């Protein structure tokens, strides 16, 4: 049985232009420049540089009624050939296959360098190896990760050599060749774990009592060393506290990631370009938007003239009508893109300005303890925008302050009540916790329970488990692992 009924439904739909605007707002400066470059390449009606666009805007507004209804474009369509076919010289007449030294080289130069793997293989060539050893050693070098370690078992390496390189060998032979690889620079490369890496480096050092004790500690009591059971180590090796301290100092000078010390690697480094700059001028804050976020764009006058010409043209053809529709679409797209960039600039500036004034005390002093509790909704309500818009600005933008370049989202934090019932930022509590730990006696580090008690005395009544959570977020180890002698 069929039934018919009415249903009211309220829904919100974003237009393609709104979606594109949200994407533009989310882009940081470098990504925005790339997006701008792509739009300039794809839309010939959009041009960069200064141009008086008042005449163009007037022309477009006068013509809107004529070209909005594309079906009405008929006999008076523009003669596009008059504008597009003014070049009578064929393309092949403009090309040349010759090249001389006098011509400018427009190619982009690329920086070259030696990779970490190539650096190790070049060192292998200085050793006298038979063909089998050479294949095994190159395979081992290829298994070294960025940290300088070989994170695979000898058995797995033996199987892979057989299946991929057609090299049938024994585990003993691989161990023998591995010793050669571990002689390469930087010291410690080719180790299979941290203990082996430290031992390789210690064995290369000039031997003295401190180095010998450090070697014995790593080789015979590594587990006790990592857990900082210093009294057990002194008893085990029958040494004084001063001797143990000197040996541990030797260990601390070693590099746990030898691969990272190779300065000739070609790893791409991401450079941060601040989107905003905050300066202090006579006690007042000044906010500026990076000029690279405010490019000068205008609509192509040539394309605008093409559209104007259709009124004066008397040619009749479907291709002329299609061309006019194409030109209109490109002009509309160019106008919208220019407007979207203006909205992006305004949104970024208004949002950052609200954040700056909300955290005025911090930006004037640089003291993180002056950071006020602030969530996305606080700023969204302040500037009368959606929370998602503020989130897009905060998650991907950087600001250059007198105290360094900061990610904007770092200024946001939740609130917590102090003993006076006032709302304080969790960032403030973390900063105080970090200060307390820095000032503690490293011979007797404070447990989480004692830290919670100290914070309570300072006016921040938080539980031990909350202290543990904040300590982990600050990447600070437990009390036992902070112990020093």
Residue pairs with C-beta under 8 A, 6 or more apart in sequence:
14 22
17 336
17 340
20 340
21 340
21 343
21 344
22 388
22 389
22 392
24 32
24 35
24 340
24 341
24 344
25 344
25 347
25 348
25 389
25 392
25 393
26 392
26 395
26 396
27 35
27 396
28 273
28 275
28 396
28 397
28 398
29 273
29 274
29 275
29 290
29 292
29 293
30 271
30 273
32 292
32 293
32 344
33 292
36 295
36 341
39 46
39 337
40 46
40 47
40 48
43 330
43 333
43 334
43 337
44 300
44 303
44 330
45 299
45 300
45 303
45 327
45 330
45 331
45 333
45 334
46 297
46 299
46 300
46 330
46 333
46 334
46 337
46 338
47 297
47 298
47 299
47 300
48 295
48 296
48 297
48 298
49 296
49 298
50 296
50 298
51 298
51 299
51 301
53 298
53 299
56 298
56 299
56 301
56 304
59 304
59 307
59 308
60 299
60 304
60 307
60 331
60 335
63 307
63 308
66 72
66 73
66 311
67 73
67 307
67 310
67 324
67 328
70 321
70 324
70 325
70 328
73 310
73 321
73 324
73 325
74 316
74 321
75 314
75 316
76 310
76 311
76 313
76 314
77 310
77 313
77 315
77 316
77 317
77 320
77 321
77 323
77 324
78 306
78 307
78 309
78 310
78 313
78 320
78 323
78 324
78 327
79 309
79 310
79 313
79 315
79 320
80 306
80 319
80 320
80 323
80 324
80 327
82 309
82 313
83 302
83 305
83 306
83 309
111 266
112 266
113 264
113 265
113 266
114 122
114 264
114 266
115 265
115 266
116 144
116 146
116 259
116 262
116 264
116 265
117 141
117 142
117 144
119 262
119 264
120 141
120 144
120 181
120 184
120 189
121 138
121 141
123 184
123 185
124 134
124 137
124 138
124 141
124 180
124 181
124 184
127 137
127 180
129 137
129 180
132 167
132 169
132 173
133 177
133 180
135 161
135 165
135 167
136 161
136 167
136 169
136 173
136 174
136 177
137 177
137 180
137 181
139 157
139 160
139 161
139 165
139 167
140 150
140 157
140 174
140 177
140 178
140 181
140 190
141 181
141 184
141 190
143 150
143 151
143 152
143 157
144 150
144 181
144 189
144 190
144 259
145 151
145 259
146 259
146 260
147 257
147 258
147 259
147 260
148 186
148 188
148 189
148 190
148 191
148 197
148 257
148 258
148 259
148 260
149 190
149 191
149 192
149 193
149 197
149 259
150 157
150 178
150 190
150 191
150 192
151 192
154 171
154 174
154 175
154 178
155 171
157 174
158 169
158 170
158 171
158 174
161 167
161 168
161 169
161 174
162 168
178 190
181 189
181 190
182 189
182 190
182 191
182 200
184 190
186 255
186 258
186 259
186 261
186 262
187 200
187 201
187 204
187 255
187 258
188 197
188 198
188 200
188 201
188 254
188 255
188 258
189 258
189 259
190 200
191 197
191 200
191 258
194 256
195 218
195 219
195 222
197 254
197 256
197 258
198 218
198 251
198 254
198 256
199 215
199 218
199 219
201 254
201 255
201 258
202 211
202 214
202 215
202 218
202 250
202 251
202 254
203 215
205 211
205 250
209 243
210 243
210 246
210 247
210 249
210 250
211 247
211 250
213 237
213 239
213 243
213 244
213 246
213 247
214 247
214 248
214 250
214 251
216 237
217 225
217 233
217 237
217 247
217 248
217 251
218 225
218 251
220 236
221 232
221 233
221 236
221 237
224 232
224 233
224 236
225 233
225 248
225 251
227 480
227 481
228 480
228 481
228 483
230 241
230 244
230 483
230 485
233 239
233 244
234 240
234 241
234 244
237 244
239 247
241 485
244 485
245 485
248 485
255 261
272 398
272 405
273 290
273 292
273 398
274 290
274 398
274 399
274 400
274 405
275 289
275 290
275 293
275 348
275 352
275 397
275 398
275 399
276 287
276 288
276 289
276 290
276 348
276 352
276 397
276 398
276 399
276 400
277 287
277 288
277 290
277 399
277 400
278 285
278 286
278 287
278 356
278 363
278 399
278 400
278 401
278 402
279 285
279 286
279 288
279 402
280 286
280 363
280 364
280 402
283 364
285 356
285 357
285 360
285 363
285 364
287 349
287 352
287 353
287 356
289 345
289 348
289 349
289 352
293 344
293 345
293 348
294 341
294 345
295 341
297 334
297 337
297 338
297 341
298 338
299 331
299 334
299 335
299 338
300 331
300 334
303 327
303 330
303 331
303 334
304 331
306 327
307 324
307 327
307 328
307 331
310 320
310 324
313 320
347 385
347 389
347 393
348 393
348 397
350 383
350 385
351 379
351 383
351 385
351 389
351 390
351 393
351 394
352 393
352 397
352 399
352 408
354 379
354 382
354 383
355 374
355 379
355 394
355 408
355 411
356 363
358 372
358 374
358 378
358 379
358 382
359 370
359 371
359 372
359 374
359 411
361 367
361 370
361 372
362 368
362 370
362 371
362 372
362 411
363 401
366 401
366 402
366 403
368 427
368 428
368 431
369 428
369 431
369 432
370 428
371 411
371 413
371 425
371 427
371 428
372 425
373 413
373 414
373 415
373 416
373 423
373 424
373 425
373 426
374 411
374 412
374 413
374 425
375 412
375 414
376 387
376 390
376 391
376 394
376 412
377 387
379 390
380 386
380 387
380 389
380 390
383 390
393 408
394 408
394 409
394 411
394 412
395 408
395 409
397 407
397 408
398 405
398 406
398 407
398 408
399 405
399 406
399 408
413 425
413 426
413 427
414 425
414 426
415 423
415 424
415 425
415 426
416 423
416 424
416 425
416 426
416 429
416 460
416 462
417 423
417 424
418 424
418 459
418 460
418 461
419 456
419 459
419 460
419 461
420 459
424 460
426 470
429 455
429 460
429 462
429 470
430 470
430 473
430 474
432 455
432 458
432 460
433 451
433 455
433 467
433 470
433 471
433 474
434 474
434 476
436 446
436 451
436 454
436 455
437 445
437 446
437 451
437 471
437 476
437 482
440 446
440 482
442 482
442 483
442 484
443 483
443 484
443 485
444 483
445 479
445 480
445 482
445 483
446 454
446 479
447 479
448 464
448 467
448 468
448 471
448 478
448 479
449 464
451 464
451 467
451 471
452 462
452 463
452 464
452 466
452 467
455 461
455 462
455 467
456 462
471 478
476 482
